[in-house]
Structure formats: C-alpha cells, structure tokens
Amino acid sequence: FYKDFEKIKIEMLEEATLDSRIKAEHIAESVGSQVLSVHSLNTGVFELTPEDSSATTNETWNERLSWRKKIRVVVHGAFFFK
C-alpha cells in the first residue's frame, strides 16, 4: 500500500503541466508562431493500471494482484498564441 500518493500527485501534475507547455511550443514553432501565455489548464484523469496492461481504469479498478502499477496523468492545456 502506497501512503504518499497525495505528495507525488502534485509533482505529477506539475510535470504534466510542463509537458503540455512544451508540446504547445513545438506546435507553435511548427507554424511560425509563439506561445504567449496560458489560457486555461484542467486536470484530467489519474489512471492507475497494472504495469503491463493496456486496459483502462474502468476495467481494472478492482485489480489487486499486481503490485507494480503504471500511472497516467492527463492535463488539458489551452494557450494564447502570437
């Protein structure tokens, strides 16, 4: 049982948010534009699945056999471009 999930949850959100900014900058660069600022950020899902599974959380929410888990964090970012 992992007890520090709330602590790492914030770190995972920070990393996902930074990743969304980096992706927006790559998209902007590809069309000759620039990211000006964040319009909005919304947290999506925290998905915990068995390490080697391709199933979604709905299919594995009660799965307890695997100790190793894969965590997927989704952040939806909207940005202003120049």
Beta strands, then each sheet from edge to edge (+ up, - down):
strand 1: 35-50
strand 2: 69-81
sheet 1: 1+ 2-
end
